[in-house]
Amino acid sequence: MAALRSTCCKAWRAPGRGLHQVWTGRRAFASVNDKAPSVSVPEKSDVVIIGGGVVGCSAAYHIRKRLPDCSVLLLEQGTLGCGTTWHAAGLVGLMRSSKSETLLSGVYGARLYQELEELTGLSSGFKRCGSLSLARNTERLEMLRRTAARARSYGLEASEVSVADANDLCGGLLSKDPDRFVGAISLPGDGAIDASNVCALLAAAARKFQASIFERVTVTGIEQRAGGVDGFNISTDQGDVHAKTVINCSGQWARKLGHMSGVDIPLHSCEHYYAYSRPGSMNVPSSFPVLRDPDGWLYFREWSGGLLAGCFEPNPKPCFPRGQVPHKFEFSLLDNDWDHFLPYFEDACATFPDLENAEVDLLNGPESFTMDNAYLMGEVPGLRNYFVAAGMNSSGIASAGGVGFHLAEWLAEGLPAKHVWSVDIRRVHSFQSNQRYVQARACESLGDHYRMIAPKRELTKARGLRRSPLFDVLEAEGARFGQKAGWERPNYFSTAEHSAHEDPFLGPGLQPETWGEAAWMGPAAAEHLACRSSAALFDMSSFAKLLVVGDDAAEVLSQTCANEIRGRAGFSTYTQLLNARGGIEADVTVRELAPDRWLVLTATDKGVRDKSWIEAASEGQRVQLIDVTPMYSVLALMGPYSPQILARASGLGDEKEAATLLAGWKSNEARELDLGFTRVTAIRTSYVGEAAGWELHMGADMAPPPHAKVE
């Protein structure tokens, strides 16, 4: 290994020439940093895309193809693909977190690259070599089997294969240690591609559809007009341009660019390592599949007749202090740290023994990651016509085709072709743009690529940020917390786990490592039984709460809600918010507080998105939306004994009075109710199938007394 260190990374900067080259085993990239000849950008364009990586080029192509009458201008501060695209490993996996994303991103993207070869006459370097995922233990194999089952449900070909068959697919190069692996799954539809070729391919396709692409143009400012309704004035070092729509595809620079318009784009760059054998030092067949060895945090692919070995390690290194990516970081890399990568490389050599005797080089390139391992896409909240597609979490090459398609459809129809909530930037809350938060979560996201994600596993970093007024009370009772949109909510109660693990966010039930019986299952089963047989009290204070006020508030809500909400004073209405296609945008309850003031309750993690959607739907009307989530607490009393409990807590002592209370209280009716020395709004409703149940709404400062009274 000592000799290996001395020969690693043939990367250099030629003195005095401003030239940076990196040998990648496929081609040499060169970028001269001297200022390019002056060019003049057009004075206006319908759409301006900022960032000429693979995502920006895909957006330019798809928008011009979908909207031929829409002018598209792409601006790149360096040269196309000079950011993170050029050093991408080029893995093209079809599986995504949902069926719609799998079909429109993974499957579509792989097909697109092949179609564009015919359109442009250029090669993408795509080869459908398939992929293998190996398991070193039975728990991992169980996870892979579930992955294969899910893939088949999405219409993909996936099957379990023996270790011997996996070795045959790898040309007999796998470790001969009989105890190293216990099984594998195969996805024949996956493949690999040359990242730089993809960018050139998409750019050529965009130009064929008359998109304008300008390199060496730096955006220096973006001025929004009327909140984006009247477009944007974009200042560059080559002139100014007015755009009706801006799409921020600037990769790891997206956060900095967003700040020019007051837009928060929470992503952070981390170091990403892979080593590759030099030509002639290994003999790897071109049919070699993309191979993942997640128990070693490793991935492999064939690379110029040799092998590329990279990792998504559990202890990644963030880069660029305070998230400030250097302006001039074109075709550039970070300093190598063999001490960091060496343990993973040694494990890679154990998986493929021939790698140990090969001459290899190490590449350390920055890639941007988000707080939840899902990229950021869509129109940003609070600013019309400003779109984002960034934070790709090392999936840019595989996802770029689908992202471009979604953006084009979004611009053409006003909404994407399918729901893409998991990647919608409107899932982001303002606190999640905190730099330390983003950095901590980005590092955890990188490790989550290959971490064992058993059911109900909770994240471990940046916890305890949003707490209900009842947090301390619930923790003392043994609550073990999971988080949603930063809110800490009890997943289950366990006094034994509380005693063994003082931290309420960590423990065997919160970070399970099994697909069998986990530590959370026993307590959760007991709580379910209690709710069915007697009663349970839930703290639902994390519900997002939107106050809709104004002379047109009732009209706007009536137009957007599937159910009629007017004429129901004193009642809460459960309904959906519908888009122009009749599709469901949100699942909410609506209650009239006054003719011009309405309260909307929605899911904990949908508050930003739903607020933004209603604001867009009410554009030009006399309506204002205010997020009042922290102002109110909500308790949910559910189960067959809930009438008796509520009657006793409100001063009605006997069974007869409880029965009277239940009989006269209509479903979804809201009443003011005294509990001890406090007053709450009690709404008869149930989440658990019983006829009886109540939501209790109160000011957040008054939550502990009613909780104690009902409990």
PEPELIN-V447149 format. One record per residue. N is the residue number from 0. RES is the residue in one small letter. PSI is psi in whole degrees, 0 to 359 (* if undefined). Layout:
<<N;RES;PSI> <N;RES;PSI>>
//
This chain:
<<0;m;333> <1;a;317> <2;a;326> <3;l;317> <4;r;317> <5;s;341> <6;t;2> <7;c;142> <8;c;91> <9;k;82> <10;a;134> <11;w;161> <12;r;120> <13;a;126> <14;p;132> <15;g;4> <16;r;352> <17;g;32> <18;l;130> <19;h;124> <20;q;148> <21;v;125> <22;w;122> <23;t;0> <24;g;352> <25;r;314> <26;r;162> <27;a;130> <28;f;139> <29;a;138> <30;s;115> <31;v;123> <32;n;357> <33;d;152> <34;k;133> <35;a;161> <36;p;145> <37;s;137> <38;v;159> <39;s;122> <40;v;155> <41;p;154> <42;e;336> <43;k;156> <44;s;145> <45;d;315> <46;v;131> <47;v;121> <48;i;127> <49;i;113> <50;g;119> <51;g;38> <52;g;193> <53;v;326> <54;v;315> <55;g;318> <56;c;323> <57;s;317> <58;a;317> <59;a;315> <60;y;310> <61;h;323> <62;i;317> <63;r;322> <64;k;318> <65;r;327> <66;l;78> <67;p;339> <68;d;3> <69;c;120> <70;s;139> <71;v;128> <72;l;124> <73;l;128> <74;l;129> <75;e;127> <76;q;336> <77;g;238> <78;t;160> <79;l;131> <80;g;14> <81;c;355> <82;g;261> <83;t;345> <84;t;315> <85;w;329> <86;h;14> <87;a;146> <88;a;340> <89;g;31> <90;l;134> <91;v;94> <92;g;142> <93;l;332> <94;m;138> <95;r;181> <96;s;343> <97;s;166> <98;k;318> <99;s;318> <100;e;324> <101;t;315> <102;l;321> <103;l;347> <104;s;298> <105;g;299> <106;v;315> <107;y;316> <108;g;315> <109;a;319> <110;r;323> <111;l;314> <112;y;325> <113;q;322> <114;e;322> <115;l;335> <116;e;320> <117;e;323> <118;l;318> <119;t;340> <120;g;5> <121;l;160> <122;s;138> <123;s;347> <124;g;12> <125;f;134> <126;k;130> <127;r;78> <128;c;356> <129;g;173> <130;s;154> <131;l;142> <132;s;125> <133;l;150> <134;a;134> <135;r;352> <136;n;168> <137;t;327> <138;e;317> <139;r;320> <140;l;321> <141;e;318> <142;m;317> <143;l;322> <144;r;320> <145;r;322> <146;t;317> <147;a;320> <148;a;318> <149;r;320> <150;a;317> <151;r;324> <152;s;337> <153;y;358> <154;g;10> <155;l;153> <156;e;126> <157;a;140> <158;s;158> <159;e;139> <160;v;157> <161;s;163> <162;v;323> <163;a;316> <164;d;322> <165;a;319> <166;n;320> <167;d;318> <168;l;333> <169;c;13> <170;g;23> <171;g;18> <172;l;350> <173;l;160> <174;s;139> <175;k;1> <176;d;115> <177;p;344> <178;d;1> <179;r;319> <180;f;150> <181;v;351> <182;g;178> <183;a;161> <184;i;152> <185;s;134> <186;l;95> <187;p;340> <188;g;347> <189;d;168> <190;g;193> <191;a;159> <192;i;160> <193;d;114> <194;a;316> <195;s;325> <196;n;323> <197;v;315> <198;c;314> <199;a;322> <200;l;311> <201;l;322> <202;a;318> <203;a;319> <204;a;319> <205;a;318> <206;r;325> <207;k;332> <208;f;21> <209;q;27> <210;a;144> <211;s;129> <212;i;122> <213;f;123> <214;e;165> <215;r;38> <216;v;118> <217;t;126> <218;v;127> <219;t;348> <220;g;150> <221;i;118> <222;e;120> <223;q;147> <224;r;119> <225;a;48> <226;g;27> <227;g;349> <228;v;321> <229;d;17> <230;g;202> <231;f;142> <232;n;117> <233;i;123> <234;s;135> <235;t;169> <236;d;1> <237;q;23> <238;g;173> <239;d;151> <240;v;140> <241;h;134> <242;a;142> <243;k;325> <244;t;138> <245;v;136> <246;i;116> <247;n;101> <248;c;36> <249;s;20> <250;g;230> <251;q;352> <252;w;359> <253;a;322> <254;r;313> <255;k;316> <256;l;321> <257;g;323> <258;h;336> <259;m;336> <260;s;11> <261;g;27> <262;v;129> <263;d;124> <264;i;93> <265;p;99> <266;l;160> <267;h;143> <268;s;140> <269;c;155> <270;e;136> <271;h;122> <272;y;141> <273;y;149> <274;a;149> <275;y;141> <276;s;145> <277;r;151> <278;p;135> <279;g;348> <280;s;351> <281;m;163> <282;n;86> <283;v;126> <284;p;149> <285;s;339> <286;s;0> <287;f;128> <288;p;160> <289;v;129> <290;l;132> <291;r;132> <292;d;74> <293;p;334> <294;d;340> <295;g;5> <296;w;30> <297;l;153> <298;y;158> <299;f;153> <300;r;159> <301;e;140> <302;w;102> <303;s;44> <304;g;359> <305;g;208> <306;l;137> <307;l;131> <308;a;117> <309;g;173> <310;c;151> <311;f;85> <312;e;158> <313;p;349> <314;n;57> <315;p;165> <316;k;120> <317;p;154> <318;c;165> <319;f;100> <320;p;137> <321;r;19> <322;g;13> <323;q;99> <324;v;132> <325;p;143> <326;h;313> <327;k;91> <328;f;59> <329;e;130> <330;f;42> <331;s;158> <332;l;171> <333;l;162> <334;d;138> <335;n;148> <336;d;88> <337;w;331> <338;d;327> <339;h;315> <340;f;337> <341;l;316> <342;p;324> <343;y;325> <344;f;320> <345;e;322> <346;d;322> <347;a;321> <348;c;329> <349;a;328> <350;t;319> <351;f;91> <352;p;330> <353;d;338> <354;l;333> <355;e;331> <356;n;5> <357;a;155> <358;e;127> <359;v;156> <360;d;153> <361;l;137> <362;l;133> <363;n;101> <364;g;143> <365;p;141> <366;e;148> <367;s;140> <368;f;157> <369;t;183> <370;m;349> <371;d;17> <372;n;21> <373;a;141> <374;y;172> <375;l;120> <376;m;146> <377;g;183> <378;e;132> <379;v;151> <380;p;140> <381;g;359> <382;l;108> <383;r;146> <384;n;18> <385;y;114> <386;f;157> <387;v;143> <388;a;96> <389;a;178> <390;g;56> <391;m;354> <392;n;43> <393;s;19> <394;s;17> <395;g;316> <396;i;315> <397;a;328> <398;s;346> <399;a;319> <400;g;312> <401;g;323> <402;v;315> <403;g;319> <404;f;313> <405;h;316> <406;l;317> <407;a;318> <408;e;321> <409;w;315> <410;l;323> <411;a;320> <412;e;350> <413;g;358> <414;l;156> <415;p;165> <416;a;322> <417;k;165> <418;h;134> <419;v;43> <420;w;327> <421;s;338> <422;v;0> <423;d;127> <424;i;342> <425;r;3> <426;r;348> <427;v;132> <428;h;158> <429;s;321> <430;f;338> <431;q;359> <432;s;358> <433;n;129> <434;q;316> <435;r;321> <436;y;311> <437;v;317> <438;q;314> <439;a;315> <440;r;325> <441;a;318> <442;c;320> <443;e;324> <444;s;319> <445;l;313> <446;g;333> <447;d;346> <448;h;318> <449;y;6> <450;r;148> <451;m;110> <452;i;87> <453;a;162> <454;p;137> <455;k;18> <456;r;134> <457;e;148> <458;l;159> <459;t;341> <460;k;151> <461;a;54> <462;r;168> <463;g;25> <464;l;316> <465;r;118> <466;r;138> <467;s;154> <468;p;344> <469;l;8> <470;f;309> <471;d;323> <472;v;314> <473;l;322> <474;e;319> <475;a;335> <476;e;4> <477;g;17> <478;a;137> <479;r;121> <480;f;140> <481;g;162> <482;q;146> <483;k;120> <484;a;34> <485;g;344> <486;w;134> <487;e;118> <488;r;140> <489;p;123> <490;n;323> <491;y;172> <492;f;134> <493;s;105> <494;t;328> <495;a;314> <496;e;325> <497;h;321> <498;s;324> <499;a;332> <500;h;99> <501;e;325> <502;d;119> <503;p;358> <504;f;357> <505;l;146> <506;g;168> <507;p;334> <508;g;340> <509;l;333> <510;q;65> <511;p;153> <512;e;29> <513;t;151> <514;w;3> <515;g;219> <516;e;113> <517;a;166> <518;a;337> <519;w;344> <520;m;318> <521;g;307> <522;p;320> <523;a;321> <524;a;319> <525;a;322> <526;e;321> <527;h;316> <528;l;318> <529;a;320> <530;c;323> <531;r;325> <532;s;335> <533;s;271> <534;a;161> <535;a;149> <536;l;123> <537;f;140> <538;d;108> <539;m;27> <540;s;342> <541;s;350> <542;f;132> <543;a;138> <544;k;123> <545;l;128> <546;l;120> <547;v;114> <548;v;154> <549;g;164> <550;d;331> <551;d;12> <552;a;313> <553;a;320> <554;e;316> <555;v;313> <556;l;324> <557;s;323> <558;q;328> <559;t;340> <560;c;142> <561;a;322> <562;n;154> <563;e;127> <564;i;346> <565;r;156> <566;g;20> <567;r;41> <568;a;135> <569;g;5> <570;f;152> <571;s;142> <572;t;121> <573;y;129> <574;t;175> <575;q;151> <576;l;129> <577;l;147> <578;n;184> <579;a;337> <580;r;357> <581;g;6> <582;g;157> <583;i;123> <584;e;332> <585;a;156> <586;d;111> <587;v;169> <588;t;144> <589;v;134> <590;r;134> <591;e;122> <592;l;328> <593;a;165> <594;p;331> <595;d;21> <596;r;122> <597;w;147> <598;l;125> <599;v;124> <600;l;132> <601;t;181> <602;a;151> <603;t;316> <604;d;9> <605;k;6> <606;g;312> <607;v;315> <608;r;313> <609;d;323> <610;k;314> <611;s;320> <612;w;316> <613;i;321> <614;e;318> <615;a;321> <616;a;337> <617;s;17> <618;e;131> <619;g;358> <620;q;163> <621;r;78> <622;v;141> <623;q;139> <624;l;135> <625;i;127> <626;d;111> <627;v;22> <628;t;311> <629;p;349> <630;m;339> <631;y;145> <632;s;153> <633;v;126> <634;l;144> <635;a;116> <636;l;115> <637;m;154> <638;g;165> <639;p;335> <640;y;5> <641;s;325> <642;p;316> <643;q;320> <644;i;316> <645;l;321> <646;a;315> <647;r;318> <648;a;331> <649;s;6> <650;g;3> <651;l;109> <652;g;323> <653;d;173> <654;e;325> <655;k;315> <656;e;325> <657;a;318> <658;a;320> <659;t;318> <660;l;315> <661;l;317> <662;a;324> <663;g;358> <664;w;112> <665;k;156> <666;s;132> <667;n;10> <668;e;138> <669;a;130> <670;r;149> <671;e;135> <672;l;136> <673;d;128> <674;l;105> <675;g;235> <676;f;8> <677;t;165> <678;r;134> <679;v;162> <680;t;117> <681;a;126> <682;i;121> <683;r;116> <684;t;165> <685;s;141> <686;y;353> <687;v;16> <688;g;355> <689;e;158> <690;a;335> <691;a;141> <692;g;153> <693;w;143> <694;e;134> <695;l;113> <696;h;138> <697;m;164> <698;g;143> <699;a;329> <700;d;347> <701;m;11> <702;a;318> <703;p;316> <704;p;312> <705;p;323> <706;h;315> <707;a;323> <708;k;316> <709;v;322> <710;e;*>>
//
